[in-house]
Each structure stands twice: as C-alpha cells, then as structure tokens.
Amino acid sequence: MDAEDITAEAIRPLRRPVLVQRWQDLAFLHWAVDPEVVAPLLPPGTRPDVLAGQTYVGLIAFRMVGLGLLAGPGLPYLGTFCETNVRVYSVDTAGRRAVVFRSLDAARLMPVLVARASLRLPYLWSRMRLRRDGDLLTYTCRRRWPGPRGATSELSVRVGAALAEPSPLEHFLTARWGLHTRAHGRTLHLPNVHPRWPLHRAELVHLDDQLVRAAGLPAPASAPVSVLYSPGVPVRFGAPAVLR
C-alpha cells in the first residue's frame, strides 16, 4: 500500500489516550542515509520511509514533562526527565508513516523499566542534563544501563527564527503520528496526536555523539542536513494496534 500523505497535523483521531506527556525544548538533528542501511533494523511489516529516494537518521534531545497514564495528570517527579533518542523512519503495510526508535536514553529508571517490559522499547537509563544560556541549549548524556555503558552525547544548538512554513523535508522529519515497535513477537503501531509543531531554525554549535553508532547506525561523517528547534507540544498516545 502507498504511504499516507505527510500532514502537519494528525489525520487519525484519538479518542481514548493511554499515555499523556509533553515534549519540551526539542533539538532535532538529522542525517540522510541509504534506505538499505535502515531496512534490516526495522520490525517485520515495515519498510524505510523515504523522501526523494532518501531516508534519515534522527538524533533528538529534549525534556519529557508530565508523563502520565490515561488522561493524566502527569507524574510529578518520575514523569519529568531529559531524554535523547536515535530514530529512523518507517511506513507499514497499512501505509502509516511512523518512527522506529533505535535507542531512547532517559534520566529516570522507572519509566525505562516499564517501557522496556511492556512495549520492548529500547529505553536506557542515563545521566542527563539540559542547560540553557539565552538562546543556546546544551544537552548532555552518559549512559548507565544496560549498555554500552559510558556511551555519551553532548550537543549544543542556538535557537534561530521561527519557521512560518516548514519545507517538505522538515514536515517529513517532524510530523510523525505514531511509532512502530516489535514486542512479544508482534509488530505494533502506537498512534499519537499533538498540535502542529512550532518549529525554529537552529544552528548546531557543538556535537560530540556516540549514541548514533551505539544504536547500530553509521556514525555521522558530515554535518546534519537539518537542524531544528521546537519549544514543544502536548502529546497523547493511543492503544497499540497489531500489525502482524
């Protein structure tokens, strides 16, 4: 089946959330990669999502705020933490575009354990920090468990002007209304909804990263093709649907 259209707003309604959260102070870094590199890393029933023959690897650093069950409220301590994920882009046999996480480093152990046990998401417990100095944001991460222990990432971005109308590539990389994962012998699709992204241009000031390579992907050999920032959005996730 052909992939669904790329839309700036969610196209599938979500009536009953199973998780609520807010993604805040996000830095999006992306590199182009050959789809043949990504294909073996995806769960059965999905294939690399491409734009003009290319797919992408994303390194996304942000703050998770107010993670909670059902309609909330969010947990006051365990539900707020720094996170950095490495992700690739997928489309399934129903045409749904989504992301596949290769790693998700997070600063709270309990959410890591729950996500690994329930949905087999590759969460990892890490020591993390976000520092802000005016329009300069610095995200640091050092992995604790399970491994590879000691893998690190440090990136700094300078926030620029707001984007009035993101490009097709910028929509492709950010407007994702679900995730694919392999859990308990099944490929699952978890839908999500949130308002249209408020996006800004950003300048990459510094990058020293080991997480992309630790996630089984080639270490970036050049500057990212896209660097963006967003102040954030509230997010709701629905119940998983079995793909195969």
C-alpha atoms as a printed R data frame, in Angstrom:
    type eleno elety resid chain resno       x       y      z
1   ATOM     1    CA   MET     A     1   0.000   0.000  0.000
2   ATOM     2    CA   ASP     A     2   1.179   3.534 -0.733
3   ATOM     3    CA   ALA     A     3   2.272   5.661  2.221
4   ATOM     4    CA   GLU     A     4  -0.261   8.115  3.610
5   ATOM     5    CA   ASP     A     5   0.186  11.815  2.913
6   ATOM     6    CA   ILE     A     6   2.624  13.826  5.011
7   ATOM     7    CA   THR     A     7   0.455  16.188  7.039
8   ATOM     8    CA   ALA     A     8   1.373  18.900  9.549
9   ATOM     9    CA   GLU     A     9  -1.499  17.820 11.821
10  ATOM    10    CA   ALA     A    10  -2.681  14.375 12.903
11  ATOM    11    CA   ILE     A    11  -5.077  12.756 10.425
12  ATOM    12    CA   ARG     A    12  -6.330   9.915 12.652
13  ATOM    13    CA   PRO     A    13  -8.472  10.925 15.661
14  ATOM    14    CA   LEU     A    14  -7.551   9.538 19.066
15  ATOM    15    CA   ARG     A    15 -10.490   9.211 21.430
16  ATOM    16    CA   ARG     A    16  -9.010   7.477 24.479
17  ATOM    17    CA   PRO     A    17  -5.400   8.238 25.369
18  ATOM    18    CA   VAL     A    18  -3.394   5.622 27.217
19  ATOM    19    CA   LEU     A    19  -0.461   7.996 27.825
20  ATOM    20    CA   VAL     A    20  -0.132  11.775 28.058
21  ATOM    21    CA   GLN     A    21   3.057  13.802 28.120
22  ATOM    22    CA   ARG     A    22   4.663  16.998 26.902
23  ATOM    23    CA   TRP     A    23   7.761  17.162 24.744
24  ATOM    24    CA   GLN     A    24   9.641  20.364 25.531
25  ATOM    25    CA   ASP     A    25  12.804  22.168 24.321
26  ATOM    26    CA   LEU     A    26  13.499  19.793 21.448
27  ATOM    27    CA   ALA     A    27  16.602  19.827 19.263
28  ATOM    28    CA   PHE     A    28  16.195  17.828 16.027
29  ATOM    29    CA   LEU     A    29  19.364  16.762 14.187
30  ATOM    30    CA   HIS     A    30  19.066  14.665 11.014
31  ATOM    31    CA   TRP     A    31  21.368  12.992  8.516
32  ATOM    32    CA   ALA     A    32  20.464  11.400  5.190
33  ATOM    33    CA   VAL     A    33  21.151   7.666  4.912
34  ATOM    34    CA   ASP     A    34  20.639   4.981  2.295
35  ATOM    35    CA   PRO     A    35  17.356   3.090  2.876
36  ATOM    36    CA   GLU     A    36  19.262  -0.198  2.510
37  ATOM    37    CA   VAL     A    37  21.176   0.643  5.695
38  ATOM    38    CA   VAL     A    38  17.964   1.155  7.678
39  ATOM    39    CA   ALA     A    39  15.837  -1.694  6.287
40  ATOM    40    CA   PRO     A    40  17.417  -4.547  8.345
41  ATOM    41    CA   LEU     A    41  16.823  -2.569 11.554
42  ATOM    42    CA   LEU     A    42  13.036  -2.263 11.139
43  ATOM    43    CA   PRO     A    43  10.378  -4.594 12.569
44  ATOM    44    CA   PRO     A    44   8.602  -7.063 10.244
45  ATOM    45    CA   GLY     A    45   5.773  -5.467  8.289
46  ATOM    46    CA   THR     A    46   7.516  -2.112  7.931
47  ATOM    47    CA   ARG     A    47   9.943  -0.615  5.436
48  ATOM    48    CA   PRO     A    48  12.066   2.555  5.369
49  ATOM    49    CA   ASP     A    49  10.072   5.706  4.715
50  ATOM    50    CA   VAL     A    50  11.743   7.758  2.011
51  ATOM    51    CA   LEU     A    51  11.578  11.234  0.568
52  ATOM    52    CA   ALA     A    52  13.154  11.716 -2.875
53  ATOM    53    CA   GLY     A    53  14.894   8.352 -2.502
54  ATOM    54    CA   GLN     A    54  16.491   9.106  0.878
55  ATOM    55    CA   THR     A    55  15.641   8.166  4.412
56  ATOM    56    CA   TYR     A    56  17.025   9.761  7.557
57  ATOM    57    CA   VAL     A    57  18.548   9.108 10.969
58  ATOM    58    CA   GLY     A    58  17.465  11.472 13.731
59  ATOM    59    CA   LEU     A    59  19.171  12.430 16.985
60  ATOM    60    CA   ILE     A    60  16.504  14.151 19.086
61  ATOM    61    CA   ALA     A    61  17.227  15.694 22.502
62  ATOM    62    CA   PHE     A    62  14.505  17.173 24.703
63  ATOM    63    CA   ARG     A    63  12.712  17.229 28.042
64  ATOM    64    CA   MET     A    64   9.849  14.855 28.754
65  ATOM    65    CA   VAL     A    65   7.404  16.667 31.050
66  ATOM    66    CA   GLY     A    66   4.375  15.311 32.902
67  ATOM    67    CA   LEU     A    67   4.325  11.724 31.630
68  ATOM    68    CA   GLY     A    68   1.123  10.123 32.897
69  ATOM    69    CA   LEU     A    69  -1.342   7.301 32.323
70  ATOM    70    CA   LEU     A    70  -4.657   7.647 30.508
71  ATOM    71    CA   ALA     A    71  -5.784  11.294 30.505
72  ATOM    72    CA   GLY     A    72  -3.388  12.252 33.314
73  ATOM    73    CA   PRO     A    73  -2.417  14.056 35.385
74  ATOM    74    CA   GLY     A    74   1.260  13.531 34.799
75  ATOM    75    CA   LEU     A    75   3.505  12.063 37.457
76  ATOM    76    CA   PRO     A    76   5.160  14.922 39.397
77  ATOM    77    CA   TYR     A    77   8.722  13.502 39.608
78  ATOM    78    CA   LEU     A    78   9.007  10.238 37.694
79  ATOM    79    CA   GLY     A    79   7.183  11.741 34.726
80  ATOM    80    CA   THR     A    80   9.622  14.595 34.049
81  ATOM    81    CA   PHE     A    81  13.140  13.944 32.767
82  ATOM    82    CA   CYS     A    82  15.630  14.585 29.975
83  ATOM    83    CA   GLU     A    83  15.623  12.220 27.017
84  ATOM    84    CA   THR     A    84  17.686  11.721 23.871
85  ATOM    85    CA   ASN     A    85  16.601   9.292 21.194
86  ATOM    86    CA   VAL     A    86  18.029   7.888 17.985
87  ATOM    87    CA   ARG     A    87  15.306   7.153 15.472
88  ATOM    88    CA   VAL     A    88  14.677   6.124 11.890
89  ATOM    89    CA   TYR     A    89  11.599   6.454  9.717
90  ATOM    90    CA   SER     A    90   9.162   3.713  8.760
91  ATOM    91    CA   VAL     A    91   5.968   3.021  6.863
92  ATOM    92    CA   ASP     A    92   3.854  -0.094  7.348
93  ATOM    93    CA   THR     A    93   1.664  -2.279  5.157
94  ATOM    94    CA   ALA     A    94  -1.353  -0.092  6.005
95  ATOM    95    CA   GLY     A    95   0.507   2.982  4.727
96  ATOM    96    CA   ARG     A    96   1.006   4.540  8.173
97  ATOM    97    CA   ARG     A    97   4.160   6.637  8.491
98  ATOM    98    CA   ALA     A    98   5.882   6.383 11.863
99  ATOM    99    CA   VAL     A    99   9.230   6.270 13.636
100 ATOM   100    CA   VAL     A   100  11.265   3.333 14.890
101 ATOM   101    CA   PHE     A   101  13.420   4.067 17.899
102 ATOM   102    CA   ARG     A   102  16.870   2.524 17.914
103 ATOM   103    CA   SER     A   103  17.595   3.889 21.397
104 ATOM   104    CA   LEU     A   104  15.928   6.149 23.953
105 ATOM   105    CA   ASP     A   105  18.200   7.411 26.732
106 ATOM   106    CA   ALA     A   106  16.252   8.744 29.718
107 ATOM   107    CA   ALA     A   107  17.186  10.086 33.131
108 ATOM   108    CA   ARG     A   108  14.528   8.214 35.181
109 ATOM   109    CA   LEU     A   109  14.961   4.496 35.815
110 ATOM   110    CA   MET     A   110  11.307   3.600 36.464
111 ATOM   111    CA   PRO     A   111   9.953   4.751 33.066
112 ATOM   112    CA   VAL     A   112  12.889   2.946 31.432
113 ATOM   113    CA   LEU     A   113  11.976  -0.349 33.125
114 ATOM   114    CA   VAL     A   114   8.252  -0.035 32.362
115 ATOM   115    CA   ALA     A   115   8.756   0.832 28.678
116 ATOM   116    CA   ARG     A   116  11.258  -1.993 28.175
117 ATOM   117    CA   ALA     A   117   8.992  -4.570 29.817
118 ATOM   118    CA   SER     A   118   5.668  -3.521 28.290
119 ATOM   119    CA   LEU     A   119   6.472  -2.454 24.725
120 ATOM   120    CA   ARG     A   120  10.080  -3.638 24.377
121 ATOM   121    CA   LEU     A   121  11.110  -0.094 23.538
122 ATOM   122    CA   PRO     A   122  14.923   0.272 23.710
123 ATOM   123    CA   TYR     A   123  14.961   2.677 26.656
124 ATOM   124    CA   LEU     A   124  18.247   3.066 28.530
125 ATOM   125    CA   TRP     A   125  18.967   4.688 31.882
126 ATOM   126    CA   SER     A   126  21.404   7.579 31.571
127 ATOM   127    CA   ARG     A   127  22.778  10.550 33.446
128 ATOM   128    CA   MET     A   128  21.454  13.585 31.573
129 ATOM   129    CA   ARG     A   129  21.249  17.354 31.754
130 ATOM   130    CA   LEU     A   130  19.854  20.271 29.780
131 ATOM   131    CA   ARG     A   131  21.454  23.697 30.282
132 ATOM   132    CA   ARG     A   132  20.124  26.919 28.761
133 ATOM   133    CA   ASP     A   133  22.064  30.162 28.372
134 ATOM   134    CA   GLY     A   134  19.878  32.616 26.474
135 ATOM   135    CA   ASP     A   135  19.256  31.108 23.049
136 ATOM   136    CA   LEU     A   136  21.976  28.437 23.484
137 ATOM   137    CA   LEU     A   137  20.849  24.992 24.696
138 ATOM   138    CA   THR     A   138  23.262  22.197 25.651
139 ATOM   139    CA   TYR     A   139  22.134  18.597 26.116
140 ATOM   140    CA   THR     A   140  24.450  16.041 27.751
141 ATOM   141    CA   CYS     A   141  24.027  12.293 28.217
142 ATOM   142    CA   ARG     A   142  26.138   9.492 29.686
143 ATOM   143    CA   ARG     A   143  24.653   6.006 29.585
144 ATOM   144    CA   ARG     A   144  24.364   3.999 32.794
145 ATOM   145    CA   TRP     A   145  22.402   0.832 31.963
146 ATOM   146    CA   PRO     A   146  22.144  -1.532 30.218
147 ATOM   147    CA   GLY     A   147  24.795  -0.578 27.708
148 ATOM   148    CA   PRO     A   148  27.045   0.060 26.051
149 ATOM   149    CA   ARG     A   149  27.799   1.703 29.386
150 ATOM   150    CA   GLY     A   150  29.537   5.020 29.186
151 ATOM   151    CA   ALA     A   151  28.239   5.935 25.713
152 ATOM   152    CA   THR     A   152  27.942   9.704 25.643
153 ATOM   153    CA   SER     A   153  26.390  12.535 23.705
154 ATOM   154    CA   GLU     A   154  26.834  16.273 24.020
155 ATOM   155    CA   LEU     A   155  25.203  18.712 21.645
156 ATOM   156    CA   SER     A   156  24.597  22.443 21.669
157 ATOM   157    CA   VAL     A   157  22.213  24.367 19.433
158 ATOM   158    CA   ARG     A   158  21.488  28.061 19.086
159 ATOM   159    CA   VAL     A   159  17.807  28.819 18.511
160 ATOM   160    CA   GLY     A   160  17.015  30.943 15.492
161 ATOM   161    CA   ALA     A   161  13.954  32.426 13.825
162 ATOM   162    CA   ALA     A   162  10.568  30.760 13.808
163 ATOM   163    CA   LEU     A   163   9.564  28.925 10.627
164 ATOM   164    CA   ALA     A   164   6.375  30.306  9.100
165 ATOM   165    CA   GLU     A   165   6.044  27.337  6.745
166 ATOM   166    CA   PRO     A   166   8.328  24.311  7.121
167 ATOM   167    CA   SER     A   167   9.673  22.685  3.976
168 ATOM   168    CA   PRO     A   168   8.501  19.232  2.785
169 ATOM   169    CA   LEU     A   169  11.633  17.725  4.345
170 ATOM   170    CA   GLU     A   170  11.008  19.453  7.681
171 ATOM   171    CA   HIS     A   171   7.434  18.145  7.717
172 ATOM   172    CA   PHE     A   172   8.690  14.656  6.794
173 ATOM   173    CA   LEU     A   173  11.127  14.616  9.726
174 ATOM   174    CA   THR     A   174   8.815  16.009 12.410
175 ATOM   175    CA   ALA     A   175   5.153  15.329 11.529
176 ATOM   176    CA   ARG     A   176   5.008  11.706 12.679
177 ATOM   177    CA   TRP     A   177   1.762  10.320 14.037
178 ATOM   178    CA   GLY     A   178   2.889   7.028 15.503
179 ATOM   179    CA   LEU     A   179   5.709   4.631 16.280
180 ATOM   180    CA   HIS     A   180   6.432   1.055 15.284
181 ATOM   181    CA   THR     A   181   7.935  -1.441 17.676
182 ATOM   182    CA   ARG     A   182   8.390  -5.205 17.975
183 ATOM   183    CA   ALA     A   183   7.050  -6.559 21.273
184 ATOM   184    CA   HIS     A   184   6.202 -10.074 22.435
185 ATOM   185    CA   GLY     A   185   6.522 -11.494 18.929
186 ATOM   186    CA   ARG     A   186   4.287  -8.894 17.270
187 ATOM   187    CA   THR     A   187   4.835  -5.688 15.342
188 ATOM   188    CA   LEU     A   188   2.814  -2.879 16.912
189 ATOM   189    CA   HIS     A   189   1.765   0.584 15.807
190 ATOM   190    CA   LEU     A   190   1.171   3.157 18.566
191 ATOM   191    CA   PRO     A   191  -0.673   6.264 17.348
192 ATOM   192    CA   ASN     A   192  -0.085   9.729 18.754
193 ATOM   193    CA   VAL     A   193  -1.629  13.159 18.293
194 ATOM   194    CA   HIS     A   194  -0.437  16.660 19.117
195 ATOM   195    CA   PRO     A   195  -0.825  20.198 17.783
196 ATOM   196    CA   ARG     A   196   1.129  21.377 14.761
197 ATOM   197    CA   TRP     A   197   4.818  21.730 15.604
198 ATOM   198    CA   PRO     A   198   6.077  25.253 16.348
199 ATOM   199    CA   LEU     A   199   9.488  24.998 14.649
200 ATOM   200    CA   HIS     A   200  12.533  27.260 14.603
201 ATOM   201    CA   ARG     A   201  15.703  27.274 12.604
202 ATOM   202    CA   ALA     A   202  18.684  26.277 14.737
203 ATOM   203    CA   GLU     A   203  22.458  26.370 14.432
204 ATOM   204    CA   LEU     A   204  24.477  23.371 15.560
205 ATOM   205    CA   VAL     A   205  27.221  24.876 17.735
206 ATOM   206    CA   HIS     A   206  28.771  21.646 19.064
207 ATOM   207    CA   LEU     A   207  28.284  17.897 18.644
208 ATOM   208    CA   ASP     A   208  30.200  15.018 20.200
209 ATOM   209    CA   ASP     A   209  27.994  11.945 19.927
210 ATOM   210    CA   GLN     A   210  28.392   8.196 20.383
211 ATOM   211    CA   LEU     A   211  24.691   7.296 20.551
212 ATOM   212    CA   VAL     A   212  24.040   7.023 16.807
213 ATOM   213    CA   ARG     A   213  26.806   4.463 16.339
214 ATOM   214    CA   ALA     A   214  25.811   2.633 19.532
215 ATOM   215    CA   ALA     A   215  22.324   2.290 18.015
216 ATOM   216    CA   GLY     A   216  23.710   0.211 15.143
217 ATOM   217    CA   LEU     A   217  23.851   3.012 12.588
218 ATOM   218    CA   PRO     A   218  26.837   4.567 10.812
219 ATOM   219    CA   ALA     A   219  28.359   7.398 12.809
220 ATOM   220    CA   PRO     A   220  27.654  10.709 11.035
221 ATOM   221    CA   ALA     A   221  30.564  11.664  8.811
222 ATOM   222    CA   SER     A   222  29.332  15.157  7.993
223 ATOM   223    CA   ALA     A   223  27.205  17.979  9.343
224 ATOM   224    CA   PRO     A   224  23.478  17.231  9.695
225 ATOM   225    CA   VAL     A   225  21.290  18.124  6.726
226 ATOM   226    CA   SER     A   226  18.634  19.553  9.065
227 ATOM   227    CA   VAL     A   227  18.862  21.254 12.477
228 ATOM   228    CA   LEU     A   228  15.621  22.412 14.074
229 ATOM   229    CA   TYR     A   229  14.333  23.501 17.482
230 ATOM   230    CA   SER     A   230  10.846  23.455 18.969
231 ATOM   231    CA   PRO     A   231   9.627  24.809 22.320
232 ATOM   232    CA   GLY     A   232   7.365  21.776 22.427
233 ATOM   233    CA   VAL     A   233   3.883  20.296 22.217
234 ATOM   234    CA   PRO     A   234   1.477  18.330 24.449
235 ATOM   235    CA   VAL     A   235   1.141  14.736 23.231
236 ATOM   236    CA   ARG     A   236  -1.366  11.910 23.622
237 ATOM   237    CA   PHE     A   237  -0.693   8.268 22.726
238 ATOM   238    CA   GLY     A   238  -3.388   5.730 21.932
239 ATOM   239    CA   ALA     A   239  -3.526   1.988 22.456
240 ATOM   240    CA   PRO     A   240  -1.233  -0.141 20.252
241 ATOM   241    CA   ALA     A   241  -2.627  -1.916 17.207
242 ATOM   242    CA   VAL     A   242  -1.154  -5.218 15.999
243 ATOM   243    CA   LEU     A   243   0.331  -5.023 12.519
244 ATOM   244    CA   ARG     A   244   1.490  -8.617 12.215
